[in-house]
């Protein structure tokens, strides 16, 4: 069932989106209002959008830790409310964060997760995931994989008539094909230009005109100086419409390159110098400035202006060095500034000390008298607060003792269950399994002479039962769990269900080491909880797909297990769910179960480490 739109919240979301590029602080204000209003209305669907939006704003501001906190928070809320769009965006954004941290393996998994959710639910967010996968592989110089994802994105956006998204895939393919296949690159750039003109997006048109001019200048196959100049002039006209003077930098820089290619060095120097003046603006990327200094040095040398060429070569090397020392210089300047301010403050204090000293002498008698009164009042007040605090402490101590007693009782119950499981596992392994093995041997011996096909089938069935009992014995045994990591135990569990062909079972763990450092108590209880949940799904849900996701953020673990089965009445809890709740109390966990008839079940577990 489609989510019913809330006009008030939709209005706030529109204002949030419209300010994202121009006024980020306003966007944060409106998306925070979305969160507040959604909480008041208890609308989980929009609440997940609110948390994700706040996280996205912090990402744009460069406050990555805050961004991760809000985006991680949005995921379980999005799962509860079937907000698959926000879910796809959240995994995609977390992938970008991991990519920026050079954790490429996790980034790929997150992008693929976003891609899977988008494909399953027919979401256009699929395009974001494909582009990001292409960008990631391109950054790793794996152009084959990059082209694969860019082309898939291009075909998808074309088939779905997603015009704005198609621009990005065309431009990406043009850039990546510029050296490999200039003719194809030209085709993609022209398609991108057509889309930009159709959408009347002047900034996109400017970018493509610049890219086209570089392509035509650089490749001998196309070297068409008249067309290059035409593209650069078109870019210049757009700069005036856009109203961003910084865009003149690339125009002048590429115009300088145009004259350099034509060996008209004085004209090239003139435009390079114009670009240099704009480069003094800090908004121009440092790598652009470095490249300009290198080209200026080269063209001045070609024009036999060796002294100036040497000057720009020195500037080029100095800028390269500054990449590594800018932060250091900033820190030194901050220290010097603090020192100078402190020095001036010391001088002012010395001048005022004598004056203050006399005033202090006059006030000393009055202050001493007042201080005595305040001390007396303070002692009386402290005595009163101490007695109140002691009462509160006693009450808290009683509550703590009761809680500890309750936890001890639960732990004793769980330990009793573990001992009983171990006993049953031993009995099954040593007793029933041993007996079955003996019966099988007797049958095999008898059948040596009889050659009876039915007896042979019975032997085969006994072998299957024997193996099943061994599996049950291992699953019950506490020793088997202690010997393995939780990740390995979950992998065994996944293999077990896949062998039975009951349902497809996917396990996602982010980050990869999320559950590597759990203590034995938490490991055991989380494993038993997941065992019980999967057993319930196997027995009652009639599901064909099950997905387990484990996310960790600092000391919080979020576990989500989702199935597409028949659902159940969450108010009627069986013994299994009650056992799970008892285990969660021991490990400081909470569980939320969402289920609808014929729409599957989501179980969300939050654990504080």
C-alpha positions in Angstrom: 0.0 0.0 0.0 1.4 3.4 -1.0 2.3 5.8 1.8 -0.3 8.6 2.1 1.3 11.9 1.6 1.3 14.5 4.4 0.9 18.0 2.8 2.6 19.8 5.8 5.7 17.5 5.8 5.8 17.4 1.9 6.0 21.3 2.0 8.9 21.2 4.4 10.7 18.6 2.3 10.3 20.8 -0.8 11.9 23.7 1.1 14.7 21.5 2.3 15.5 20.3 -1.2 15.3 23.7 -2.8 18.0 25.1 -0.4 20.4 22.2 -0.5 22.8 23.8 -3.0 22.4 27.5 -2.1 21.7 27.6 1.6 22.6 24.5 3.6 21.8 26.0 6.9 18.2 26.6 5.8 18.0 23.0 4.5 19.1 21.8 8.0 16.4 23.9 9.6 13.6 22.5 7.3 14.7 18.9 7.5 15.0 19.1 11.3 11.4 20.4 11.2 10.4 17.3 9.2 11.9 15.2 11.9 10.1 17.1 14.7 6.7 17.1 13.0 7.1 13.4 12.0 7.8 12.5 15.6 4.7 14.4 16.8 2.5 12.7 14.3 4.2 9.3 14.9 4.8 9.0 11.1 7.8 6.6 10.8 7.9 6.9 7.0 8.7 10.6 7.1 10.7 10.3 10.2 13.2 8.0 8.4 13.4 10.8 5.7 14.1 13.3 8.4 17.0 11.4 9.9 18.5 10.6 6.5 18.1 14.2 5.4 19.9 15.6 8.5 22.7 13.1 7.9 23.0 14.1 4.3 23.3 17.8 5.2 26.0 17.0 7.7 27.8 15.0 5.0 27.7 18.1 2.7 29.0 20.2 5.6 31.9 17.7 6.0 30.8 16.6 9.5 31.1 12.9 8.7 30.7 11.4 12.2 27.4 13.3 12.7 26.3 12.3 9.2 26.9 8.6 9.9 25.0 8.8 13.2 21.9 10.2 11.6 22.1 8.0 8.4 22.5 4.8 10.5 19.5 5.8 12.7 17.4 6.2 9.5 17.9 2.6 8.4 15.8 0.6 11.0 13.1 3.3 10.8 13.0 3.0 7.0 12.8 -0.8 7.3 9.9 -0.6 9.8 7.9 1.8 7.5 8.8 0.2 4.2 10.5 3.4 3.1 12.7 1.6 0.5 13.7 4.9 -1.2 15.3 6.2 2.0 16.8 2.8 2.6 18.5 2.8 -0.8 19.7 6.3 -0.3 21.1 5.6 3.1 23.2 2.6 2.0 24.3 4.6 -1.0 25.4 7.5 1.2 27.2 5.2 3.6 29.0 3.7 0.6 30.2 7.2 -0.4 31.5 7.7 3.1 33.4 4.4 3.1 34.7 5.2 -0.4 36.1 8.5 0.9 37.8 6.6 3.7 39.4 4.3 1.1 37.5 1.3 2.5 36.6 0.3 -1.1 35.5 -3.3 -0.3 32.8 -2.2 2.2 31.9 0.7 -0.1 31.2 -1.8 -3.0 29.0 -3.9 -0.7 27.0 -0.9 0.4 26.5 0.4 -3.2 25.5 -3.1 -4.3 23.0 -3.3 -1.3 21.5 0.0 -2.5 21.4 -1.3 -6.0 19.6 -4.5 -5.0 17.0 -2.5 -3.0 16.4 -0.1 -5.9 16.0 -2.9 -8.4 13.7 -5.0 -6.2 11.4 -2.0 -5.6 11.7 -0.3 -9.1 13.4 2.9 -7.7 15.2 5.4 -9.8 17.9 5.5 -7.0 19.4 2.6 -9.0 21.1 5.2 -11.1 22.9 6.7 -8.1 24.3 3.3 -7.1 25.4 2.5 -10.7 27.2 5.9 -11.1 28.9 5.5 -7.7 30.1 2.0 -8.6 31.5 3.3 -11.8 33.2 6.2 -10.1 34.8 3.8 -7.5 36.2 1.4 -10.1 37.5 4.4 -12.1 39.3 5.7 -9.0 41.0 2.2 -8.8 42.0 2.5 -12.5 39.7 -0.5 -13.3 38.2 1.2 -16.4 36.6 -2.1 -17.6 34.4 -2.3 -14.5 33.8 1.4 -14.5 32.6 1.4 -18.2 30.4 -1.6 -17.4 28.5 0.3 -14.7 28.4 3.6 -16.6 27.0 1.9 -19.6 24.4 0.0 -17.5 23.4 3.4 -16.0 23.2 5.0 -19.4 20.9 2.2 -20.7 18.8 2.2 -17.6 18.3 6.0 -17.5 17.6 5.9 -21.3 15.0 3.1 -20.9 13.3 4.8 -18.0 13.5 8.3 -19.6 15.3 9.7 -16.5 16.6 12.7 -18.4 18.6 14.5 -15.7 20.2 11.2 -14.5 21.1 10.4 -18.2 23.2 13.5 -18.4 25.6 12.2 -15.7 26.0 8.8 -17.4 26.7 10.4 -20.8 29.2 12.9 -19.3 31.0 10.1 -17.3 31.2 7.9 -20.4 32.6 10.8 -22.5 35.3 11.5 -19.9 36.3 7.8 -19.5 36.3 7.2 -23.3 38.3 10.4 -24.1 41.6 8.5 -24.5 40.3 5.0 -25.2 37.8 5.9 -27.9 37.7 9.6 -28.8 35.0 9.1 -31.4 32.6 7.5 -28.9 33.5 10.1 -26.3 32.5 12.8 -28.8 29.2 11.0 -29.3 28.5 10.8 -25.5 29.5 14.5 -24.9 27.1 15.6 -27.7 24.3 13.5 -26.1 25.0 15.1 -22.8 25.0 18.6 -24.3 21.6 17.8 -25.9 20.2 16.8 -22.5 21.6 19.9 -20.8 20.1 22.1 -23.5 16.7 20.3 -23.2 16.7 20.9 -19.4 18.0 24.5 -19.9 20.8 23.8 -17.4 23.4 26.3 -18.2 26.0 25.0 -15.8 25.9 21.6 -17.4 26.1 23.1 -20.8 29.2 25.0 -19.8 30.8 21.8 -18.4 30.2 20.0 -21.7 31.5 22.8 -23.9 34.7 22.8 -21.9 35.0 19.0 -22.1 34.3 19.2 -25.9 37.0 21.8 -26.4 39.6 19.7 -24.5 38.7 16.6 -26.5 39.0 18.4 -29.9 42.3 20.0 -28.9 43.9 16.9 -27.5 43.1 14.2 -30.1 44.8 14.3 -33.4 41.9 12.5 -35.0 39.6 15.5 -34.4 42.0 18.4 -34.2 39.6 21.0 -35.3 40.7 24.4 -34.1 37.7 26.3 -35.5 35.2 24.1 -33.7 37.3 24.2 -30.5 37.1 28.0 -30.5 33.4 27.9 -31.2 32.9 25.6 -28.1 35.0 27.9 -25.9 33.0 31.0 -27.1 29.8 29.2 -26.3 31.1 28.5 -22.8 32.0 32.2 -22.4 28.4 33.3 -23.2 27.1 30.9 -20.6 29.4 32.2 -17.9 27.8 35.6 -18.3 24.3 34.0 -18.0 25.3 31.9 -14.9 27.0 34.9 -13.2 29.9 33.0 -11.7 33.2 34.7 -12.5 35.2 31.7 -11.3 34.1 29.9 -14.4 36.3 32.2 -16.4 39.3 30.3 -15.1 38.7 27.2 -17.2 37.6 29.3 -20.2 40.9 31.3 -20.1 43.0 28.3 -19.3 41.6 26.3 -22.2 41.8 29.3 -24.5 45.5 29.5 -23.5 45.8 25.8 -24.4 44.1 26.5 -27.7 46.7 29.1 -28.7 49.5 26.9 -27.3 48.4 24.0 -29.6 48.4 26.5 -32.5 52.0 27.5 -31.4 50.8 31.1 -31.0 52.8 31.4 -27.7 52.2 35.2 -26.9 48.4 34.8 -27.1 48.7 31.5 -25.0 50.7 33.4 -22.3 48.1 36.2 -22.3 45.2 33.9 -21.5 47.2 31.8 -19.1 48.0 35.0 -17.2 44.3 35.9 -17.1 43.5 32.5 -15.7 46.3 33.1 -13.1 44.6 36.2 -11.8 41.3 34.3 -11.3 43.3 31.4 -9.7 44.2 33.8 -6.8 40.6 33.2 -5.7 40.7 30.4 -3.1 37.7 28.7 -4.6 39.8 27.5 -7.6 41.0 23.9 -6.8 44.7 23.7 -5.9 45.4 21.0 -8.5 44.1 23.4 -11.3 46.5 26.1 -10.1 49.4 23.6 -10.1 48.6 22.5 -13.6 48.4 26.1 -14.8 51.8 27.0 -13.3 53.3 24.0 -15.1 51.8 25.0 -18.4 52.8 28.7 -18.0 56.4 27.6 -17.3 56.4 25.5 -20.5 54.9 28.1 -22.8 57.2 30.8 -21.5 60.2 28.6 -22.2 58.8 28.0 -25.7 58.6 31.8 -26.1 62.2 32.0 -24.9 61.3 34.0 -21.8 63.5 31.8 -19.6 63.6 34.0 -16.5 59.8 34.1 -16.2 59.6 30.4 -17.1 62.0 29.7 -14.2 59.8 31.8 -11.9 56.6 29.8 -12.7 58.5 26.5 -12.5 59.5 27.5 -8.9 55.9 28.5 -8.1 54.8 25.1 -9.5 57.1 23.2 -7.2 56.1 25.5 -4.2 52.4 24.8 -4.8 53.1 21.0 -5.0 54.9 21.2 -1.7 52.1 23.3 -0.2 49.7 20.3 -0.5 51.7 18.7 2.3 52.4 21.8 4.4 49.2 23.9 4.2 47.8 22.3 7.3 51.1 22.6 9.2 51.4 26.3 8.3 47.8 26.9 9.4 48.6 25.3 12.8 51.8 27.4 13.2 49.9 30.6 12.4 47.3 29.7 14.9 50.0 29.2 17.6 51.7 32.5 16.7 48.4 34.4 16.8 47.6 33.0 20.2 51.1 33.9 21.4 50.8 37.5 20.2 47.4 38.0 21.7 48.6 36.5 25.0 51.6 38.8 25.0 49.5 41.9 24.5 47.1 40.8 27.2 50.0 40.4 29.6 51.2 44.0 28.9 47.7 45.3 29.6 47.4 43.3 32.8 50.7 44.7 34.1 49.5 48.3 33.5 46.3 47.6 35.4 47.7 45.5 38.2 48.7 48.4 40.5 45.3 50.0 40.1 43.5 46.8 40.8 45.7 46.0 43.8 44.5 49.2 45.6 40.9 48.5 44.8 41.2 44.9 46.1 42.6 46.1 49.4 39.6 48.3 49.9 37.2 45.5 49.1 39.0 42.8 51.1 37.3 43.6 54.4 33.9 43.6 52.9 34.5 40.4 50.9 35.9 38.6 54.0 32.8 39.4 56.0 30.5 38.3 53.1 32.5 35.2 52.5 32.1 34.1 56.1 28.3 34.4 55.8 28.3 32.5 52.5 30.4 29.7 53.9 28.0 29.3 56.8 25.0 29.2 54.4 26.9 26.9 52.1 27.6 24.4 54.9 23.9 24.3 55.9 22.8 23.9 52.2 25.5 21.2 51.6 24.3 19.3 54.7 20.7 19.3 53.4 21.7 18.3 49.8 23.9 15.5 51.2 21.0 14.0 53.2 18.8 14.2 50.0 21.5 12.7 47.9 22.0 9.8 50.4 18.3 9.0 50.3 18.4 9.0 46.5 21.5 6.9 46.5 19.9 4.3 48.8 16.9 4.1 46.5 19.1 3.6 43.4 21.1 1.0 45.3 18.0 -0.9 46.1 16.8 -0.7 42.4 20.3 -1.8 41.3 20.3 -4.8 43.6 16.8 -5.8 42.4 17.9 -5.5 38.7 21.1 -7.5 39.4 19.0 -10.1 41.1 16.7 -10.3 38.1 19.6 -10.6 35.7 21.2 -13.3 37.9 18.0 -15.2 37.8 17.8 -14.8 34.0 21.4 -15.8 33.6 20.9 -18.8 35.8 17.9 -19.8 33.6 19.9 -19.4 30.4 22.8 -21.3 31.9 20.4 -24.0 32.9 19.1 -24.1 29.3 22.7 -24.3 28.0 23.6 -27.2 30.3 20.4 -29.0 29.2 21.3 -28.3 25.6 24.7 -29.7 26.1 23.3 -32.8 27.8 20.8 -33.4 25.0 23.6 -32.8 22.4 25.8 -35.4 24.1 22.9 -37.9 24.4 22.1 -37.4 20.7 25.7 -37.7 19.6 26.8 -40.5 21.8 23.4 -42.3 22.3 20.9 -42.0 19.4 23.5 -41.3 16.7 25.6 -44.2 18.0 22.6 -46.6 18.0 21.7 -45.5 14.5 25.3 -46.2 13.3 25.1 -49.7 14.8 21.7 -50.4 13.2 23.1 -49.3 9.9 26.0 -51.6 10.2 23.8 -54.6 11.1 21.6 -53.9 8.1 24.6 -53.6 5.8 25.9 -56.9 7.1 22.5 -58.7 6.5 22.1 -57.1 3.1 25.5 -58.4 2.0 23.7 -61.7 1.3 20.1 -60.6 0.7 20.9 -57.8 -1.8 17.5 -56.2 -1.0 16.9 -52.8 -2.6 14.4 -51.7 0.2 17.0 -52.5 2.8 19.6 -50.4 0.8 17.1 -47.5 0.8 16.6 -47.9 4.6 20.4 -47.7 5.0 20.6 -44.5 3.0 17.7 -43.0 5.0 19.5 -43.9 8.2 22.6 -42.1 6.9 20.6 -39.0 6.3 19.0 -39.2 9.7 22.4 -39.7 11.3 23.8 -36.6 9.6 20.8 -34.5 10.6 21.2 -35.7 14.3 24.9 -34.7 14.1 23.9 -31.2 12.9 21.3 -30.8 15.6 23.9 -32.0 18.2 26.4 -29.4 17.0 23.9 -26.6 17.0 22.9 -27.5 20.5 26.4 -27.8 21.9 27.8 -24.8 23.7 31.4 -26.0 23.0 30.8 -25.8 19.2 29.8 -22.2 19.6 32.8 -21.2 21.8 35.2 -22.6 19.2 34.0 -20.3 16.4 33.5 -16.6 15.8 30.0 -15.3 15.4 30.6 -14.5 11.7 31.6 -18.1 11.1 28.6 -19.4 13.1 26.3 -17.2 10.9 28.0 -18.5 7.8 27.4 -22.1 8.9 23.7 -21.2 9.7 23.4 -19.7 6.2 24.9 -22.8 4.6 22.6 -25.0 6.5 19.4 -23.3 5.3 20.7 -23.0 1.8 21.4 -26.7 1.6 17.8 -27.4 2.7 16.5 -25.1 -0.1 13.9 -23.6 2.3 14.5 -20.0 1.3 17.2 -17.7 -0.1 19.2 -16.3 2.8 21.4 -13.2 2.5 23.7 -12.0 5.3 25.1 -8.4 5.4 27.5 -7.2 8.0 28.7 -3.5 8.1 31.5 -2.9 8.7 33.1 -6.3 8.2 34.6 -6.4 11.7 31.3 -5.3 13.4 30.9 -8.4 15.5 34.6 -9.5 15.8 35.2 -8.2 19.3 32.0 -9.4 21.1 32.5 -11.1 24.4 31.4 -14.8 24.9 28.1 -13.9 26.6 27.0 -11.5 23.8 28.2 -13.8 21.1 26.3 -16.8 22.5 23.1 -14.9 23.1 23.1 -13.1 19.7 23.7 -16.5 18.0 20.9 -18.2 20.0 18.5 -15.3 19.3 19.2 -15.5 15.5 18.9 -19.3 15.6 15.4 -19.0 17.3 14.3 -16.3 14.8 15.4 -18.4 11.8 13.7 -21.5 13.3 10.5 -19.6 13.6 10.7 -18.4 10.0 11.4 -22.0 8.9 8.6 -23.4 10.9 5.8 -20.8 10.4 6.6 -18.1 7.9 6.4 -20.0 4.6 9.0 -17.4 3.3 11.0 -17.6 0.1 13.4 -14.8 0.9 15.2 -13.9 4.2 17.7 -11.1 4.8 19.8 -10.6 7.8 21.6 -7.2 8.2 24.0 -6.3 11.1 25.1 -2.7 11.4 27.5 -1.3 14.0 28.0 2.4 14.9 30.5 2.9 17.7 29.0 1.0 20.7 25.5 0.3 19.1 24.7 -2.8 17.2 21.6 -2.8 15.0 20.3 -6.2 13.8 17.5 -6.4 11.2 16.0 -9.8 10.0 13.4 -9.5 7.3 11.3 -12.2 5.6 8.6 -12.1 2.9 6.4 -14.8 4.6 2.8 -14.9 5.7 3.3 -12.8 8.8 1.7 -13.2 12.2 -0.1 -11.4 15.0 2.7 -9.7 17.0 0.5 -9.5 20.1 0.5 -13.3 20.4 4.0 -14.1 21.5 5.1 -17.7 21.7 7.7 -19.2 24.0 10.4 -18.5 21.4 10.0 -14.7 21.3 9.7 -14.7 25.1 13.0 -16.5 25.4 14.6 -14.0 23.0 13.3 -11.1 25.2 14.9 -12.7 28.2 18.2 -13.1 26.4 18.1 -9.5 25.3 17.7 -8.3 28.8 21.0 -10.0 29.7 22.9 -8.2 26.9 21.2 -4.8 27.2 19.2 -5.3 24.0 15.7 -4.2 22.8 13.5 -5.9 20.1 10.8 -4.4 17.9 8.7 -6.8 15.8 6.7 -5.5 12.8 4.5 -7.9 10.9 1.4 -7.8 8.6 -0.5 -10.8 7.3 0.8 -11.9 3.9 3.4 -9.0 3.9 6.2 -10.6 5.8 7.9 -9.8 9.1 10.7 -7.4 10.2 12.5 -7.9 13.5 14.7 -5.1 14.6 17.1 -5.5 17.5 19.2 -2.8 19.1 22.1 -3.8 21.5 24.2 -1.4 23.6 27.8 -2.7 23.9 
